Amino acid sequence: MAVATQSLEELCINSIRFLAIDAVEKAKSGHPGLPMGAAPMAFILWDRFMRFNPKNEGWFNRDRFVLSAGHGSMLQYAMLYLTGYNSMTLDDLKQFRQWGSKTPGHPENHMTPGIEVTTGPLGQGISNAVGIAVAEANLAARFNKPDFPIIDHYTYVIASDGDMMEGVASEACSLAGHWGLGKLIVLYDDNKISLDGSTDLSFTEDVGKRFEAYDWHVQTVEDGNTDLDAIQQAIETARAVTDKPSLIKVRTTIGYGSPNKANTHDAHGSALGADEVKATREHLGWQYEPFVVPEDALNRFRQAIERGAKWEQEWNQLFAAYKEKYPQDAQKLEEMWSRTLPAGWDKCLPTFKPEDKGDATRNHSGKILNAIAEVVPELIGGSADLFTSNKTLLKSGGNFAKGHYEGRNLWFGVREHGMGAICNGIAGHGALIPFCSTFLTFTDYMRGAIRISNLSRSGVLYIMTHDSVALGEDGPTHQSIEHFAALRAIPELVVIRPADGNETSGAYKVAIENRDLPTLLGLSRQTLPNLAGSSIEGVTKGGYILSDSDGTPDLILIGTGSETQLCVKAAEQLRKEGKKIRVVSLPSWELFDQQDEQYRESVLPKTVTKRVSVEAGSTFGWCRYVGSEGIAIGIDHFGASAPGEVALEKFGFTVDNVVAKAKTLFD
């Protein structure tokens, strides 16, 4: 094929392909095959359907695009450059996968403007997209008025065979069908090749029938390599289906155009190699040097700039009229998408005195969450079939359901991983504050999503209850032991284990105001007393002095969560024996470590080396606070089935044991 015979659309599609080929080849690393095969569907989608403004990637009513097949990141980087995004230059493409570049090996939303969500692990992106579609549907139901479709956009996804294999995608897509998210459209790059070889080795199910069973609308494009009209028609049909999400199976050839590597796993995860790049150029009639885009093709792509400016201007005019007619709704919506919390919102947080009746922190949490929901309409979320146990039902929130999208209670069912990934998508949409909940031990099932929350700077609130062996009879499978240690190991995840009602209020203050990173609360099932000296402000600093003796302490007792009360009572006994004891509540390691050295020294002075920590979980990591001369009281084995108070006693979580361990340091 000679260059002269190529249509303008073919030039555009091959421009996408060769930018990907050249960037991967220069880096000697990457996945060229997917961009080569998916270039036609990407071109049709961005050129004929997607509404976005390249000069304002944050325009709120833009269509969202998620490349769930994140290994093919050069497809998205190429589209950002070609359509004229300020955030992407040709030099950026040449720095693909290099240190400090805006073109990392997988799309990262916090590194590259124009990327909606971080899509590294397969299955996460398509699951995030479900959350984005949830946010769009909820905001549209709450704020749109007759003749004022202020929130009205689609969520488009390009997904791969790997996405379809991952369990998290199945969880999220099952919910998308249940909820009838009609503005979610997934283009499935059905090339039947994965990293190890043909999908016939391990993946032969009928994906279309599976998604039909999920209550999705399903279509197939038999020739996704050259039949542009069929791709366009399928997307038009999908947009016309308003009561179901849509899956379009687009049959493509991975590495399309490569004479020797197309339709093989060799095109999946490594550069084509100089000889094959040359052969591909010849095969596709591409006579341009690396990173050169034909002027006609670039001009066609850059029409997106004028279109996008026009679309945003029209929307701005619509919103101005909306603002005039519905000023209160407009103001609230502006506050939500600008992440401005209502002034004085935290006045709703209750405080407690020692004489107030004690309660489980999960119960405190439920009351506090509902109080916040009354003044912070951004709050939306739910539980993995544990509303009654997690106490997370918003009593005046209504249920988010098919055809009733204004509700704020999300019934996730037993789908922990999908729940977390969906909440990441809700957060990524930009206006809502999502929360999700389950038992702490089941963070094992959703750790991938929790990790992505931190990577993608998603302000998700994770509300985890039944946080120790004190939950009792359910036994070792349900009793968290190593979970706090594992969660604290995730960079920048703020883990908070409140000791009573005041600290639970403090935990929520941190979480609601922490919009750029996730926060995880570990809450008790058992009743806890309200402690003298506990405070909201103390929690915001991660750790603080709960009670003290005059002068320099002889020993410091450090407690978290439900075990803090043991430290308080043990201190009382030791003081009667003439010891100067300080009790430190340390609900959050992460927040405490963020404080300046002077504050940390004022709470845990280096000169006081006799220290005892008490936490009903793994002792892993506690050496950083108790030092080499201290003692960490914990559990470094699995729990047992028994009434909660019996389990605690048998495992040494008693005042007498804390006192005895402390005395060994004096001996």
C-alpha positions as CSV (number, residue, x, y, z in Angstrom):
1,M,0.0,0.0,0.0
2,A,1.5,3.3,-1.0
3,V,1.1,6.4,1.0
4,A,-0.9,8.1,-1.7
5,T,-3.6,5.5,-1.7
6,Q,-4.3,5.8,2.1
7,S,-7.4,7.7,3.0
8,L,-7.2,10.4,5.6
9,E,-8.8,8.1,8.2
10,E,-6.2,5.4,7.4
11,L,-3.5,8.0,7.9
12,C,-4.9,8.9,11.3
13,I,-5.2,5.3,12.4
14,N,-1.6,4.5,11.3
15,S,-0.4,7.6,13.0
16,I,-1.7,6.1,16.3
17,R,-0.1,2.8,15.5
18,F,3.3,4.2,14.6
19,L,3.6,6.6,17.5
20,A,3.1,3.6,19.7
21,I,5.5,1.5,17.8
22,D,8.2,4.2,17.8
23,A,7.8,5.0,21.5
24,V,8.0,1.4,22.5
25,E,11.0,0.8,20.2
26,K,12.8,3.8,21.6
27,A,12.2,2.6,25.1
28,K,13.0,-1.0,24.2
29,S,10.1,-1.8,26.5
30,G,6.4,-1.8,26.3
31,H,3.3,-3.3,24.7
32,P,3.0,-2.3,21.0
33,G,0.5,-5.0,20.0
34,L,-2.7,-3.6,21.6
35,P,-2.3,0.0,20.3
36,M,-1.7,-1.4,16.8
37,G,-4.8,-3.5,17.0
38,A,-7.1,-1.1,18.9
39,A,-6.1,2.0,16.9
40,P,-9.3,1.9,14.7
41,M,-11.7,1.8,17.6
42,A,-9.8,4.5,19.4
43,F,-9.9,6.7,16.4
44,I,-13.6,6.3,15.8
45,L,-14.3,6.8,19.5
46,W,-12.3,10.0,20.0
47,D,-13.0,11.4,16.5
48,R,-16.8,10.8,16.2
49,F,-18.2,10.3,19.7
50,M,-16.3,11.6,22.7
51,R,-17.0,15.0,24.0
52,F,-14.0,16.5,25.7
53,N,-11.9,19.7,25.6
54,P,-8.2,19.1,25.1
55,K,-7.4,22.6,26.4
56,N,-9.3,21.9,29.7
57,E,-9.0,18.3,30.6
58,G,-10.9,19.0,33.8
59,W,-14.1,20.2,32.2
60,F,-16.6,18.6,34.4
61,N,-19.2,17.4,31.9
62,R,-16.6,15.7,29.6
63,D,-17.0,12.1,28.5
64,R,-14.7,9.9,30.5
65,F,-12.3,7.5,28.8
66,V,-10.7,4.6,30.6
67,L,-8.0,2.4,29.1
68,S,-8.6,-0.6,31.3
69,A,-6.0,-2.5,29.2
70,G,-3.4,-0.2,30.8
71,H,-0.4,-2.1,29.3
72,G,-1.4,-0.5,26.0
73,S,-0.8,2.9,27.5
74,M,0.9,4.3,24.4
75,L,-2.6,4.2,22.8
76,Q,-3.9,6.7,25.3
77,Y,-0.7,8.8,25.3
78,A,-0.9,9.0,21.5
79,M,-4.5,10.1,21.6
80,L,-3.7,12.8,24.1
81,Y,-0.9,14.2,21.9
82,L,-2.8,13.9,18.6
83,T,-5.9,15.6,19.9
84,G,-4.0,18.5,21.3
85,Y,-3.9,18.1,25.1
86,N,-1.6,20.6,26.7
87,S,-0.3,17.9,28.9
88,M,1.2,15.8,26.2
89,T,4.0,16.7,23.8
90,L,6.0,14.8,21.2
91,D,8.9,14.9,23.5
92,D,6.8,13.3,26.2
93,L,6.1,10.4,23.9
94,K,9.8,10.1,23.2
95,Q,10.3,9.7,27.0
96,F,8.0,6.7,27.2
97,R,8.7,4.7,30.4
98,Q,11.6,6.9,31.4
99,W,12.4,8.4,34.8
100,G,10.1,11.3,35.7
101,S,8.2,11.3,32.4
102,K,4.5,11.9,31.9
103,T,4.3,8.7,29.9
104,P,4.9,5.8,32.4
105,G,4.4,2.2,31.4
106,H,0.8,2.2,32.6
107,P,-1.6,5.2,32.8
108,E,-1.3,7.1,36.1
109,N,-3.9,9.7,36.7
110,H,-1.8,11.7,39.1
111,M,1.1,11.9,36.8
112,T,-0.6,12.7,33.4
113,P,-3.4,15.2,33.1
114,G,-6.1,13.7,30.9
115,I,-5.8,10.3,32.4
116,E,-9.0,9.6,34.5
117,V,-7.9,6.7,36.6
118,T,-4.8,4.6,37.2
119,T,-5.0,1.4,35.3
120,G,-2.1,-0.9,36.0
121,P,-3.5,-4.2,37.3
122,L,-6.0,-5.6,34.9
123,G,-9.6,-5.5,35.8
124,Q,-9.2,-2.4,37.9
125,G,-9.9,0.1,35.1
126,I,-13.2,-1.4,33.9
127,S,-14.3,-1.6,37.5
128,N,-13.3,2.0,38.1
129,A,-15.4,2.9,35.1
130,V,-18.4,1.4,36.8
131,G,-17.8,3.8,39.6
132,I,-17.5,6.7,37.3
133,A,-20.8,5.8,35.7
134,V,-22.4,5.5,39.1
135,A,-21.2,9.0,40.0
136,E,-22.6,10.4,36.7
137,A,-25.9,8.7,37.2
138,N,-26.2,9.9,40.8
139,L,-25.3,13.5,40.1
140,A,-27.6,13.7,37.1
141,A,-30.5,12.3,39.1
142,R,-29.9,14.8,41.9
143,F,-29.1,18.0,40.0
144,N,-30.5,17.8,36.5
145,K,-33.7,19.7,35.8
146,P,-36.1,19.7,32.9
147,D,-34.3,21.3,30.0
148,F,-31.1,21.5,32.1
149,P,-29.0,18.3,31.6
150,I,-26.1,19.7,33.5
151,I,-24.6,16.3,34.2
152,D,-24.8,14.3,30.9
153,H,-21.8,12.4,29.8
154,Y,-20.7,8.9,28.9
155,T,-18.0,6.6,30.3
156,Y,-16.1,4.7,27.6
157,V,-13.7,1.9,28.2
158,I,-11.3,-0.1,26.1
159,A,-10.7,-3.4,27.8
160,S,-8.7,-6.5,27.0
161,D,-8.9,-10.3,27.4
162,G,-7.0,-9.9,30.7
163,D,-9.6,-7.6,32.0
164,M,-12.3,-10.1,31.3
165,M,-10.4,-12.8,33.1
166,E,-9.9,-10.9,36.3
167,G,-12.4,-11.5,39.1
168,V,-12.7,-7.9,40.1
169,A,-14.1,-7.0,36.7
170,S,-16.8,-9.7,37.1
171,E,-17.8,-8.3,40.4
172,A,-18.1,-4.8,39.2
173,C,-19.7,-5.6,35.8
174,S,-22.3,-7.7,37.6
175,L,-23.3,-4.6,39.6
176,A,-23.2,-2.4,36.5
177,G,-25.8,-4.6,34.9
178,H,-27.9,-4.8,38.1
179,W,-27.9,-1.0,38.3
180,G,-28.6,-0.6,34.5
181,L,-25.9,2.0,33.9
182,G,-26.8,2.9,30.4
183,K,-24.1,5.4,29.8
184,L,-21.3,2.9,30.4
185,I,-19.9,1.6,27.1
186,V,-17.1,-1.0,27.0
187,L,-15.2,-1.8,23.8
188,Y,-13.7,-5.2,24.3
189,D,-10.5,-5.7,22.3
190,D,-11.1,-9.3,21.5
191,N,-7.8,-10.3,20.0
192,K,-7.5,-13.7,21.7
193,I,-3.9,-13.2,22.7
194,S,-2.5,-12.8,26.2
195,L,1.1,-12.5,27.4
196,D,1.8,-16.3,27.4
197,G,0.1,-17.0,24.1
198,S,-3.3,-17.8,22.6
199,T,-6.2,-17.4,25.0
200,D,-7.2,-20.9,24.0
201,L,-4.7,-22.1,26.6
202,S,-6.9,-20.9,29.5
203,F,-9.9,-18.7,28.4
204,T,-12.5,-20.2,26.1
205,E,-15.8,-19.0,27.7
206,D,-18.3,-17.0,25.7
207,V,-17.7,-13.5,27.2
208,G,-20.7,-12.1,25.4
209,K,-23.1,-14.6,27.0
210,R,-21.6,-13.9,30.4
211,F,-22.3,-10.2,30.0
212,E,-25.8,-10.9,28.7
213,A,-26.3,-12.8,31.9
214,Y,-25.1,-9.7,33.8
215,D,-27.9,-7.9,31.9
216,W,-25.6,-6.0,29.6
217,H,-26.4,-5.1,26.0
218,V,-23.9,-7.1,23.9
219,Q,-22.8,-6.6,20.3
220,T,-20.0,-8.0,18.1
221,V,-17.9,-6.3,15.5
222,E,-16.4,-9.0,13.4
223,D,-13.7,-6.9,11.7
224,G,-12.3,-4.3,14.1
225,N,-9.2,-3.9,11.9
226,T,-10.7,-2.2,8.9
227,D,-14.5,-2.0,9.2
228,L,-14.8,1.5,10.7
229,D,-18.4,1.8,9.8
230,A,-19.2,-1.3,11.8
231,I,-17.4,0.1,14.9
232,Q,-19.3,3.4,14.5
233,Q,-22.6,1.7,14.1
234,A,-22.0,-0.4,17.2
235,I,-21.2,2.6,19.3
236,E,-24.3,4.4,18.0
237,T,-26.5,1.4,18.9
238,A,-24.9,1.2,22.4
239,R,-25.6,4.9,23.0
240,A,-29.3,4.3,22.1
241,V,-29.6,1.6,24.8
242,T,-30.3,3.7,27.9
243,D,-31.3,1.0,30.4
244,K,-28.3,-1.3,30.2
245,P,-24.5,-0.9,30.0
246,S,-23.1,-2.0,26.7
247,L,-20.3,-4.4,25.8
248,I,-19.0,-4.3,22.2
249,K,-16.8,-7.2,21.3
250,V,-14.4,-5.9,18.7
251,R,-12.5,-8.6,17.0
252,T,-9.0,-7.3,16.2
253,T,-5.5,-8.6,15.4
254,I,-2.9,-7.8,18.0
255,G,0.1,-6.2,16.4
256,Y,-1.9,-5.4,13.2
257,G,0.4,-4.6,10.3
258,S,3.4,-6.5,11.6
259,P,4.2,-9.1,9.0
260,N,5.8,-11.6,11.4
261,K,4.5,-10.8,14.8
262,A,0.8,-9.9,14.3
263,N,-1.6,-12.3,16.0
264,T,1.1,-13.7,18.2
265,H,2.1,-13.1,21.8
266,D,5.4,-11.7,20.6
267,A,3.6,-8.5,19.9
268,H,2.1,-8.3,23.3
269,G,4.7,-7.4,25.9
270,S,7.9,-6.4,24.1
271,A,9.2,-4.1,21.4
272,L,8.9,-5.3,17.9
273,G,12.6,-4.9,17.2
274,A,14.3,-2.8,14.5
275,D,13.9,-5.3,11.7
276,E,10.2,-5.9,12.4
277,V,9.5,-2.1,12.7
278,K,11.0,-1.6,9.3
279,A,9.0,-4.5,7.9
280,T,5.8,-3.1,9.4
281,R,6.5,0.3,7.9
282,E,6.8,-1.3,4.5
283,H,3.8,-3.5,5.0
284,L,1.6,-0.6,5.9
285,G,3.2,1.8,3.4
286,W,4.3,4.2,6.2
287,Q,7.2,6.3,4.8
288,Y,7.6,8.6,7.7
289,E,10.4,8.9,10.1
290,P,9.9,7.9,13.8
291,F,7.5,10.2,15.7
292,V,6.5,12.0,12.5
293,V,2.8,12.5,12.0
294,P,1.5,13.5,8.6
295,E,0.2,17.1,8.6
296,D,-3.2,16.1,7.2
297,A,-3.7,13.5,9.9
298,L,-2.6,15.9,12.7
299,N,-5.0,18.6,11.4
300,R,-7.8,16.1,11.5
301,F,-7.0,15.1,15.1
302,R,-6.6,18.7,16.2
303,Q,-10.2,19.5,15.1
304,A,-10.9,18.2,18.6
305,I,-9.6,21.5,20.0
306,E,-12.3,23.6,18.3
307,R,-15.0,21.1,18.9
308,G,-14.1,20.8,22.6
309,A,-14.0,24.6,23.1
310,K,-17.5,24.8,21.5
311,W,-18.9,22.1,23.6
312,E,-17.6,23.5,26.8
313,Q,-18.8,27.0,25.9
314,E,-22.3,25.7,25.2
315,W,-22.3,23.9,28.5
316,N,-21.0,27.0,30.4
317,Q,-23.9,28.9,28.9
318,L,-26.3,26.2,30.0
319,F,-24.9,26.2,33.5
320,A,-25.1,30.0,33.7
321,A,-28.8,29.8,32.9
322,Y,-29.2,26.9,35.4
323,K,-27.4,28.9,38.0
324,E,-29.8,31.8,37.6
325,K,-32.9,29.6,37.8
326,Y,-31.6,27.2,40.5
327,P,-29.0,29.1,42.5
328,Q,-28.9,26.8,45.5
329,D,-28.4,23.6,43.5
330,A,-25.8,25.3,41.3
331,Q,-23.9,26.5,44.3
332,K,-23.9,23.1,45.9
333,L,-22.8,21.4,42.7
334,E,-19.9,23.9,42.3
335,E,-18.9,23.2,45.9
336,M,-18.9,19.5,45.2
337,W,-16.8,19.5,42.1
338,S,-14.4,22.0,43.6
339,R,-14.1,19.8,46.7
340,T,-15.2,22.6,49.0
341,L,-16.7,21.2,52.2
342,P,-19.6,23.1,53.8
343,A,-18.4,25.8,56.2
344,G,-18.4,24.4,59.7
345,W,-19.3,20.9,58.6
346,D,-17.4,19.3,61.5
347,K,-19.7,20.9,64.0
348,C,-21.9,17.9,63.5
349,L,-19.2,15.6,65.0
350,P,-20.4,14.5,68.5
351,T,-18.1,14.6,71.6
352,F,-18.3,12.4,74.6
353,K,-17.5,12.6,78.3
354,P,-16.2,9.7,80.4
355,E,-19.6,9.5,82.2
356,D,-21.4,9.0,78.9
357,K,-22.5,5.5,78.2
358,G,-19.9,3.5,76.3
359,D,-20.5,1.9,73.0
360,A,-18.8,-0.1,70.2
361,T,-16.9,2.2,67.9
362,R,-18.8,0.7,65.0
363,N,-22.0,2.0,66.6
364,H,-20.4,5.4,67.2
365,S,-19.3,5.3,63.5
366,G,-22.8,4.6,62.3
367,K,-24.2,7.6,64.2
368,I,-21.4,9.9,63.1
369,L,-21.6,8.8,59.5
370,N,-25.3,9.7,59.4
371,A,-24.7,13.0,61.1
372,I,-22.1,13.9,58.5
373,A,-24.4,12.7,55.6
374,E,-27.0,15.4,56.7
375,V,-24.5,18.2,56.1
376,V,-22.1,16.7,53.5
377,P,-24.3,15.6,50.5
378,E,-21.2,14.4,48.7
379,L,-21.1,11.3,50.9
380,I,-22.2,8.1,49.1
381,G,-21.4,4.5,49.7
382,G,-22.3,1.2,51.1
383,S,-21.3,-2.2,52.4
384,A,-20.4,-5.7,51.1
385,D,-23.7,-7.2,52.4
386,L,-22.9,-6.1,55.9
387,F,-25.0,-2.9,56.4
388,T,-26.4,-4.3,59.6
389,S,-23.0,-5.2,61.0
390,N,-21.0,-2.3,59.7
391,K,-23.6,0.3,60.7
392,T,-23.1,2.2,57.5
393,L,-26.6,2.6,56.1
394,L,-27.5,6.3,55.5
395,K,-31.0,6.5,57.0
396,S,-32.1,9.4,55.0
397,G,-29.9,8.6,51.9
398,G,-32.2,6.5,49.9
399,N,-31.1,3.5,47.8
400,F,-29.1,3.8,44.6
401,A,-31.0,1.5,42.2
402,K,-31.9,1.1,38.6
403,G,-34.0,4.0,37.6
404,H,-33.6,5.6,41.1
405,Y,-30.1,6.9,40.9
406,E,-30.5,9.8,43.4
407,G,-30.0,7.4,46.3
408,R,-26.8,7.4,48.3
409,N,-26.8,3.9,49.7
410,L,-24.9,1.5,47.4
411,W,-25.8,-2.2,48.0
412,F,-22.6,-3.9,46.8
413,G,-23.5,-7.5,47.8
414,V,-20.6,-9.8,48.7
415,R,-18.2,-8.2,46.3
416,E,-15.4,-6.7,48.3
417,H,-12.8,-6.2,45.6
418,G,-15.3,-4.8,43.1
419,M,-16.7,-2.5,45.8
420,G,-13.3,-1.0,46.4
421,A,-12.6,-0.5,42.7
422,I,-16.0,1.1,42.1
423,C,-15.4,3.5,44.9
424,N,-12.0,4.5,43.3
425,G,-14.0,5.3,40.2
426,I,-16.5,7.4,42.1
427,A,-13.7,9.3,43.7
428,G,-12.0,9.7,40.3
429,H,-15.1,11.3,38.9
430,G,-14.4,14.2,41.1
431,A,-17.4,15.4,43.1
432,L,-18.5,12.7,45.5
433,I,-16.9,11.2,48.7
434,P,-17.3,7.5,48.5
435,F,-17.1,5.1,51.4
436,C,-17.3,1.3,51.6
437,S,-17.3,-1.2,54.4
438,T,-16.8,-4.8,55.4
439,F,-15.1,-6.8,58.2
440,L,-11.4,-5.8,58.6
441,T,-10.3,-9.3,57.8
442,F,-11.8,-9.1,54.3
443,T,-9.5,-6.3,53.3
444,D,-7.5,-9.3,52.0
445,Y,-10.1,-9.6,49.2
446,M,-9.9,-5.9,48.3
447,R,-6.2,-5.1,48.9
448,G,-5.6,-4.5,45.2
449,A,-8.2,-1.7,45.1
450,I,-7.0,-0.2,48.4
451,R,-3.5,0.0,47.0
452,I,-4.8,1.6,43.8
453,S,-6.6,4.2,46.0
454,N,-3.2,5.4,47.2
455,L,-1.6,5.2,43.8
456,S,-4.4,7.2,42.1
457,R,-4.9,9.6,45.0
458,S,-8.5,8.6,45.5
459,G,-10.1,9.9,48.6
460,V,-12.0,6.7,49.5
461,L,-13.2,6.1,53.0
462,Y,-12.8,2.5,54.1
463,I,-14.9,1.7,57.1
464,M,-13.7,-1.7,58.6
465,T,-15.4,-3.2,61.6
466,H,-14.8,-6.3,63.8
467,D,-11.2,-5.4,64.0
468,S,-9.7,-8.0,66.4
469,V,-10.2,-11.4,68.1
470,A,-12.8,-9.6,70.2
471,L,-15.4,-10.3,67.5
472,G,-15.4,-13.8,69.1
473,E,-17.2,-16.9,68.0
474,D,-16.8,-16.6,64.3
475,G,-13.2,-17.7,64.8
476,P,-9.9,-17.3,63.0
477,T,-11.2,-16.8,59.5
478,H,-13.0,-13.6,60.7
479,Q,-10.5,-12.4,63.3
480,S,-8.0,-9.9,61.9
481,I,-4.5,-10.5,63.1
482,E,-1.9,-9.4,60.5
483,H,-4.2,-6.9,58.8
484,F,-3.2,-3.7,60.5
485,A,0.4,-4.5,59.8
486,A,-0.3,-5.2,56.2
487,L,-2.4,-2.1,55.7
488,R,0.1,0.1,57.4
489,A,2.7,-1.2,54.9
490,I,0.8,0.5,52.0
491,P,2.5,3.8,51.4
492,E,0.4,6.9,52.4
493,L,-2.6,4.9,53.5
494,V,-3.9,6.6,56.7
495,V,-5.0,3.8,59.0
496,I,-6.9,4.9,62.1
497,R,-8.0,2.8,65.1
498,P,-10.1,4.9,67.4
499,A,-10.4,4.0,71.1
500,D,-13.8,5.6,71.9
501,G,-16.5,8.0,70.7
502,N,-14.3,11.1,70.6
503,E,-11.6,9.3,68.7
504,T,-14.1,8.0,66.2
505,S,-15.3,11.5,65.6
506,G,-11.7,12.5,65.1
507,A,-11.2,9.7,62.6
508,Y,-14.1,11.0,60.5
509,K,-12.8,14.5,60.6
510,V,-9.5,13.3,59.1
511,A,-11.2,11.1,56.6
512,I,-13.7,13.6,55.2
513,E,-11.1,16.3,54.9
514,N,-8.5,13.9,53.3
515,R,-9.8,14.1,49.8
516,D,-6.6,13.3,48.0
517,L,-5.8,10.0,49.7
518,P,-7.8,7.2,51.2
519,T,-8.4,6.7,54.9
520,L,-9.2,3.4,56.6
521,L,-11.0,3.1,60.0
522,G,-10.7,0.0,62.1
523,L,-13.7,-0.2,64.4
524,S,-14.6,-2.5,67.3
525,R,-17.6,-4.8,67.7
526,Q,-17.4,-4.8,71.5
527,T,-18.5,-1.9,73.8
528,L,-15.7,0.5,74.9
529,P,-15.8,3.2,77.5
530,N,-15.3,6.8,76.7
531,L,-11.9,7.7,78.0
532,A,-10.9,10.8,80.0
533,G,-8.6,12.9,77.9
534,S,-9.6,11.5,74.5
535,S,-10.1,14.1,71.8
536,I,-10.9,14.8,68.2
537,E,-7.8,17.0,67.9
538,G,-5.6,14.2,69.3
539,V,-6.6,11.9,66.5
540,T,-5.7,14.5,63.8
541,K,-2.1,14.3,65.2
542,G,-2.1,10.5,65.1
543,G,-1.0,10.2,68.7
544,Y,-1.2,12.1,71.9
545,I,-0.8,12.0,75.7
546,L,-4.0,10.5,77.1
547,S,-3.0,10.7,80.7
548,D,0.3,11.4,82.6
549,S,2.1,11.6,85.9
550,D,4.0,14.6,87.2
551,G,7.5,14.8,85.9
552,T,9.4,12.6,83.5
553,P,7.6,9.3,83.1
554,D,9.3,6.0,84.2
555,L,7.4,4.1,81.6
556,I,5.1,4.8,78.6
557,L,2.1,2.6,77.8
558,I,1.0,2.9,74.2
559,G,-2.5,1.7,73.1
560,T,-4.5,1.7,70.0
561,G,-8.2,1.2,69.5
562,S,-10.0,-1.1,71.9
563,E,-6.8,-1.9,73.8
564,T,-6.2,1.7,74.9
565,Q,-8.5,1.2,77.9
566,L,-6.3,-1.5,79.1
567,C,-3.4,0.9,79.2
568,V,-5.4,3.4,81.1
569,K,-6.4,0.9,83.8
570,A,-2.9,-0.6,84.0
571,A,-1.5,2.9,84.5
572,E,-3.8,3.5,87.4
573,Q,-2.5,0.3,89.1
574,L,1.2,1.1,88.4
575,R,0.8,4.6,89.7
576,K,-0.6,3.3,93.0
577,E,2.7,1.4,93.3
578,G,4.6,4.7,92.9
579,K,5.5,4.5,89.2
580,K,5.2,7.6,87.0
581,I,3.3,6.3,84.0
582,R,2.3,8.1,80.8
583,V,-0.5,6.7,78.6
584,V,-0.3,7.5,74.9
585,S,-3.1,6.9,72.5
586,L,-1.7,6.1,69.1
587,P,-4.7,5.7,66.8
588,S,-2.8,6.4,63.6
589,W,0.9,5.7,62.9
590,E,0.8,7.6,59.7
591,L,-0.6,10.8,61.1
592,F,1.7,10.7,64.0
593,D,4.8,10.2,61.8
594,Q,3.7,13.3,59.8
595,Q,4.0,15.5,62.9
596,D,7.2,17.5,63.4
597,E,10.0,16.0,65.5
598,Q,9.3,18.4,68.4
599,Y,5.8,17.2,68.8
600,R,6.7,13.5,68.4
601,E,9.4,14.0,71.1
602,S,7.0,15.7,73.4
603,V,4.7,12.6,73.2
604,L,7.4,9.8,73.1
605,P,10.6,11.2,74.5
606,K,13.7,9.3,73.4
607,T,15.0,9.3,77.0
608,V,12.1,7.1,78.2
609,T,13.1,3.7,76.9
610,K,10.7,1.6,79.0
611,R,7.7,1.3,76.8
612,V,4.9,-1.2,76.3
613,S,2.5,-1.2,73.3
614,V,-0.8,-3.0,73.4
615,E,-2.7,-4.0,70.3
616,A,-4.8,-7.1,69.6
617,G,-3.0,-7.9,66.4
618,S,0.4,-8.7,64.9
619,T,3.4,-7.1,66.7
620,F,5.1,-6.6,63.4
621,G,6.3,-3.0,63.1
622,W,5.8,-2.0,66.8
623,C,9.5,-1.9,67.4
624,R,9.6,1.5,65.8
625,Y,7.6,2.9,68.8
626,V,8.7,0.6,71.7
627,G,12.3,0.4,70.7
628,S,14.8,-2.4,71.5
629,E,14.2,-2.2,75.2
630,G,10.4,-2.2,75.1
631,I,7.7,-4.8,74.9
632,A,4.9,-5.2,72.2
633,I,1.9,-7.1,73.5
634,G,0.1,-8.6,70.6
635,I,-0.9,-11.7,68.7
636,D,1.5,-13.3,66.3
637,H,-0.7,-16.4,65.5
638,F,-4.2,-16.9,64.4
639,G,-7.2,-16.4,66.7
640,A,-9.7,-18.9,68.1
641,S,-13.5,-19.4,68.2
642,A,-14.7,-18.3,71.6
643,P,-16.8,-15.5,73.1
644,G,-14.9,-12.2,72.5
645,E,-14.1,-11.5,76.2
646,V,-12.8,-15.1,76.6
647,A,-10.6,-14.8,73.5
648,L,-9.1,-11.5,74.7
649,E,-8.4,-13.0,78.2
650,K,-6.8,-16.2,76.8
651,F,-4.5,-14.1,74.5
652,G,-3.4,-11.9,77.3
653,F,-5.4,-8.7,76.7
654,T,-6.1,-8.0,80.3
655,V,-5.1,-5.3,82.7
656,D,-3.2,-7.8,84.9
657,N,-1.1,-9.0,81.9
658,V,-0.3,-5.4,80.8
659,V,0.8,-4.6,84.4
660,A,2.9,-7.8,84.7
661,K,4.6,-7.1,81.4
662,A,5.4,-3.5,82.4
663,K,6.9,-4.7,85.7
664,T,9.3,-6.9,83.9
665,L,10.9,-3.8,82.5
666,F,11.5,-2.5,86.0
667,D,12.8,-5.8,87.1
